[in-house]
Each structure stands twice: as C-alpha cells, then as structure tokens.
Amino acid sequence: MVRVAQHVREMALVDRVVVATDATAIEAAVRKAGFEAILTAPGHQSGTDRVVEVARAGAYASFDLVVNVQGDEPFLPREALAGALGRLGLGDEIGTAAAPLTAADASDPGRVKVVSDGEGRALYFSRAMIPAWCDGPSPPSGTYWQHLGVYAFQRAALERWASLEPAPLEAAERLEQLRALYHGMRIGVARLSHGVPPGIDTPEDLARAEVHWRQRHEVLR
C-alpha cells in the first residue's frame, strides 16, 4: 500500500492521497512512511464502500471529485488516472481506464475485460473472454481490453453507488462495478495505447511485481 500511495503521489494529479484500510498493521506502515491513512470499519463488502466512508469524513467532505486507486495496482500508468479523470469532464458519472490485451492474456480470468460503446462508455465487465471472436482463428489487436483498477467519481455518483442494492451480475462475476452498470450508471472508459502489467491477485503476481518494482527503480536511479 505504501508503494501504491507513493506511486499515486508522484503522478501529481490529485490534491490528497489517503490510504483506506481495515488493517492496523497497514495503517501503521503507511503513516510511518509519511502518508495519510484512515482505519475504516471492517465490515465493508467492497473497496468502493470503504472509499465512501473516507469521502464522508470531515477532512474530505468538501472534495467534489474522489478517486479510488485499488491497492493491487502498484504500476497503474499515469495516463490511466488522467484518463479516468478526463471521462468525468466528458459528462460521465464514473471514469475508469482500460489497456489493450492480447488474446492469450484475455483468457485469464484474473484479467478483467471490458467492452465499450461508441461513446467510450462501458457496456459490460467480465472475467470471461469478451467479446467472443467468431470470425476466424486470430482476432485483431484492439479486440480485447483489460480493465484497470482505477475509478474517478463525481461525489454525487459515489453517494449513489453506495445507496444501490447489490446486483446479481455483481455476485456472479465478483465485480463490484457491475452494480453500477446494472442500475444504469454511466462509466466512461479511457483507453490506453499500450499494455500494462497485471494487478496483484496471486503469489505469482506478487513475485513478478517485486521484480518489476526493483527493475523500475534501478532505471530511475
């Protein structure tokens, strides 16, 4: 979490960076590293519910826009956060981002896929390989898009999301963003021009991320 907070701060796109967690050890480590942290209630069903609790706190209640960068996305590109915020400027209630994905990686249920309409708004998110390719053996580049773990919210949209009942699709896919789609909210998707490393969901992902992090900082020295 410290690395994610540091990464987001370095992007210089938001006014405050706050780590929300229900683990006292994480809160202590984040504060020791010099970042803001809030210990939230332990019973939240989703990351967005946790963000809502923080956004309602007195120190943050005046902010019109709220961004949620998921803790398992330590290599989120700056373009993804900028793109998610840009979608709010286009009138979307929620902004997020996606990166191109190869057909081989699209078969991995750990890589969440998104399909969008002609205006760049999300039609559906899935762990399945969407869209299905039915016209020959080799889908062209640009067929599959990996959803990245970033959301930018208009405050009213964040409050509305928090008030919604869980959706059947959300439970089936284990994807909280399907609650918003199910209830008709607009999620704009900014598309990146390049692929990105996957998030951290497994021990193998963590080992790969540690190597990538060390290599990245060796280059920056």
N, C-alpha and C positions, 0 to 999 in steps of 0.2 A: 504493500500500500504506500509506503514511503516513496518507492520508485515511481509509482503512478502519480502521486502528488507532485513530485519533483518534475516529472515529465510535463504535466499539465501547466505548472507554473512557468516553465521555460517557454511554453508556446506564447505566452503574453497575450492571450485572447480573452481572459476573464478577469474580473476585479478581485475576487477572493477564491481561494482553493481550500476546501474543507473536506476532511475525510470523515465519513459517517460509518460507524461500526458498532456492533453489539459485543465486541470482544475487548476486555480491559487491556490485554497484552498489546493488541494493535493500537489502541488509543494511546497507551504509554509510549510505544515506539515512535508513533507519528509525532507526538508532542516533543519527545526528546530530540527528534530530527529538525524541529523548528517549524512544524506545520500545525495548522488548526485541526482539531479533531473533536467530534461530538460522539459521546456514548449514547446510542439510541436504544429504544425498547427492544427486547429480544424476540418479540412475537411477530415481527413483520413477515408477510408472506412473499414479498418481492423487494427488489432493490429500489423500485420507484416508491413504494410505501415508506421506505427508510428516508429517501430524499424528501418526501413530503414533510416528514417530521422535522427535518432540519430546516427546510424552507419556511416553516411556520414559526420557528424560533425567533425571538425578538431581534437578534442581531442581523437576521437575514430577511425579515418580513417585508422590507422596503424594496427588494430587488424585483424588477419586472420580468427578467429572464433567469431561468435556472437551467444549469447543465448537469447532466449525470454522465460521468465517465466511469464505466464499470471497472472494478478493481482487477479484473482478469485481462485487461487490455493495456499492458505496460508499453506497447510500441505503437499506440494509436498515432497515425500521422497528423501533423498539424492541419493538413488540408481537410481531414475528416471533421475535426472540430469546427474549423472555419466554415466548411460546407453545411454542417448541421445548423449552425447559427444563421447562415445565409438563407436557408429554407424558411426560417421564421420571417425574414424580410420579404419573402415572396408570398406571405399570407398563410403559410401552413401553421397549424396549431402546435405541431411537434416536428422537429427536424432531426434527421439521423444521416448515416452515410453508409456507402457500400463500396466494395472494391472488386475488380474483375477476378474471376475464379476459373481455374482450369476444370475441364470435365472430370479429370481424375480426382481432384480435390472436392468437387461438388458432390461426390458420392459419400463423403464423410459426414455422418450426422452431427458431428461436433462443429461443423462449419454451417452456420445458419444461413440459408439462402433467402433472397428477397426478389420479388418481381414487382415492377412498377408500371404505371400507366404512362400515356404520352406526355403528361404534365410533370412527370417525375414523382408522383405520389404512390406510396406503397399499395399494392393490391393484396399481397399475401406474403407471409414469412413462413418458412418451413425448414425442418431438419431433413426433409426428403429432397430428392434431386429435382428441383423445379427450375424452369419448365421441363416437362418431358420432351425429349428430342425424338421426333418420329420421321424425320426426312433424311435417311442415310446414316452411316455409322459415325460421322465426325461432325459434331456441332461446331459452328464457327466461334471464334473468340467474341466475347461480349454476350454470349448466351447466358452464362451463369454469373451471379453477383453475390458476394459474401457480405452479409450484414455485419457491421462493426458495432461494438458496444459503446455507443455514444448517443445521447438524446439531449436535444435542446428544447426547452418548453417555454411557451408563454405561460405566465403564472396561472392564468385562468384555466389553461389546458391541463396543467399539472393538478390543480384542485379538482377539475372534472374527472380526470383519470382516477384520482384517489376515491371518488364517490361511486365509481362504477362497480357493478357486480361482476365477479369472475365469469369468464366465458368458457363454454365447452371446448372451443378450439384451443384456448389457452392451456387447459388441462391436458388435452390430447397431445399437444406438441411440447408442453413445458416451456412456453414462450410468452412472457407477460405482455409483449407488445400486441399480441393478438386480441387482448381485451380491448385495447383502444380501437383497433380496426373493427372488431365485432360490433362495437357501439357507435360506429360511424365517424370516428375522429380522423382528421387528415394528418397523415405522416408523410412529410416530404423527404425524399432520399437524394442526397448529394452523391454523385458517382465520381470516384477517383479514377485516375488514368492508369494506375499501377496496382499490383497486388500488394498485400501486406502479410506479415507473419500472423499465424493464428493466435487466438487468445489462449489462456492457460486454463485447461479443464482437466488435464490428466498429469500424472507424474512425468510422462514422456514430454508433454508440453512444457512443464516446468524446467526439465533438464535442458531442452532446446532453447528456452528463453534465457536461462542463465548464460549459456554460451553466447547467444546473440547480444545480450546486455554487455558482457565483457568485451566482445569484439567492437561494439559500438563505441564504448568509452575509450578503448585503446586508440581508435581512429580520431576521437575528439581531443586527445592529449597533445 
